[in-house]
Amino acid sequence: MDFRIGIGQDSHRFAIKKKKLVLGGFQVPNYLGLDAKSDGDVIIHAICNALMTAIGKGSFSVYADPLYRRGICNSTIYLKEIIEKVKTYGYSINNISITVEAGKPLLEKYNEKIKKSLSKNLCLSQEQVGISFTSGEKLTSFGKGQGIQAIVSVLLVK
């Protein structure tokens, strides 16, 4: 069996203007969104980066930027594009591990909803998606509540 491991990271600061917070394809209620050209979904962006590195390609922005220029801002569409690239190399996702650093909002209460959204978008069981949340003891700008960071590892199998 052929395995590939990918690691991805993404981060954004909170938006100044009204924008909805989307994480893992789930809209977190009552919180200001993240400053980005797209919906700013740092979890999906980090997953896309992890998938791209696992198949030996570069940053997913190579694919996301042209989609954005066509008016597509929904990160779940970006994810579908990247998953198709992974499939063309003959791989499938075995599991995903996600760590999210944010001082605010407190996201643990949304864990199951984010996991459910991700498992649907990734065509995985919820047991194949692991998510942990941390404030990082407020040592970084993310822990201090200035934005959100996601770090993802993914295992692909052929």
C-alpha positions in Angstrom: 0.0 0.0 0.0 1.3 3.5 -0.9 0.9 6.2 1.8 1.3 10.0 1.6 1.3 12.4 4.5 0.5 16.1 4.1 0.7 19.0 6.5 -1.2 22.3 5.9 -1.6 25.6 7.7 -3.7 28.6 7.2 -4.5 31.7 9.3 -6.5 34.9 8.9 -7.2 37.9 11.2 -10.7 38.9 12.0 -12.5 41.1 9.4 -13.2 44.7 10.1 -16.4 44.7 8.1 -19.4 42.4 8.7 -18.7 39.0 7.4 -19.9 35.6 8.6 -17.4 33.2 10.3 -17.2 29.9 8.4 -15.1 27.0 9.8 -14.9 23.6 8.1 -17.9 24.6 6.0 -20.0 25.3 9.1 -21.2 28.9 9.7 -20.5 29.7 13.3 -23.3 31.9 14.6 -22.9 35.4 16.1 -19.2 35.8 15.3 -17.3 38.2 13.0 -15.7 36.4 10.0 -12.1 36.4 8.9 -10.4 38.8 6.5 -9.9 37.0 3.2 -10.7 37.2 -0.5 -12.8 34.0 0.0 -15.1 33.1 2.9 -11.8 32.8 5.0 -12.4 29.2 6.1 -9.0 28.5 7.6 -9.8 24.9 8.3 -10.7 24.1 4.7 -7.8 26.2 3.4 -5.4 24.2 5.7 -6.9 20.9 4.5 -6.4 22.0 0.9 -2.7 22.9 1.6 -2.2 19.5 3.4 -3.7 17.6 0.4 -1.6 19.5 -2.1 1.6 18.8 -0.2 0.7 15.2 0.2 0.5 14.8 -3.6 3.8 16.8 -4.1 2.2 20.0 -5.3 2.5 23.5 -4.0 0.1 25.9 -2.3 -3.6 25.4 -3.0 -3.8 29.1 -3.8 -2.6 28.2 -7.3 -6.1 26.7 -7.8 -8.1 28.9 -5.4 -7.0 32.3 -6.9 -8.4 31.6 -10.4 -11.7 30.4 -8.8 -11.8 33.6 -6.8 -11.3 35.7 -9.9 -14.3 33.9 -11.4 -16.4 35.1 -8.3 -16.2 31.8 -6.4 -15.7 32.5 -2.7 -17.0 29.4 -1.1 -14.1 27.3 0.2 -16.1 24.0 0.0 -15.9 24.5 -3.8 -12.1 24.9 -3.5 -12.0 21.7 -1.5 -13.9 19.7 -4.1 -11.4 20.9 -6.7 -8.4 19.8 -4.6 -10.0 16.4 -3.8 -10.4 15.8 -7.5 -6.7 16.5 -8.0 -5.9 14.0 -5.2 -8.1 11.4 -6.9 -6.3 11.9 -10.3 -3.1 10.7 -8.6 -5.0 7.6 -7.4 -5.2 8.5 -3.7 -8.0 8.7 -1.2 -8.1 10.3 2.3 -7.6 7.8 5.1 -8.0 10.4 7.9 -7.5 14.0 8.8 -6.2 15.6 12.1 -7.0 19.3 12.7 -5.8 21.7 15.4 -7.4 25.1 15.6 -5.9 27.9 17.6 -8.2 30.7 18.6 -8.6 32.8 21.8 -12.1 33.7 20.6 -14.6 32.5 19.9 -14.6 29.4 22.1 -15.1 26.8 19.4 -15.2 23.5 21.3 -19.0 23.7 21.6 -19.1 23.6 17.7 -16.8 20.6 17.4 -19.5 18.1 16.4 -21.1 20.5 13.9 -17.8 21.3 12.2 -16.8 17.6 12.2 -20.2 16.7 10.6 -19.8 19.4 7.9 -16.2 18.3 7.2 -17.0 14.6 7.0 -19.8 15.4 4.6 -17.6 17.6 2.4 -14.7 15.1 2.5 -16.9 12.0 2.0 -15.4 10.5 5.2 -17.0 9.1 8.4 -16.9 11.4 11.4 -14.4 9.0 13.0 -11.9 9.8 10.2 -11.9 13.5 11.2 -10.3 14.6 14.4 -10.5 18.2 15.6 -8.9 19.9 18.7 -9.2 23.5 19.7 -6.7 25.4 21.8 -6.1 29.0 22.9 -2.4 28.4 22.9 -2.3 29.9 26.4 -2.7 33.3 24.7 1.0 33.2 23.6 0.3 34.1 20.0 -1.9 36.6 18.2 -4.4 33.8 17.6 -4.6 32.9 21.2 -5.0 36.6 22.0 -8.1 36.7 19.8 -6.8 38.6 16.8 -7.5 35.8 14.3 -7.7 32.1 13.8 -5.1 29.5 12.8 -5.6 25.9 11.6 -3.0 23.3 11.2 -3.9 20.0 9.5 -2.3 16.7 8.8 -3.7 14.2 6.4 -3.0 10.6 5.5 -3.6 9.5 1.9 -3.7 5.9 0.8 -3.5 4.3 -2.7 
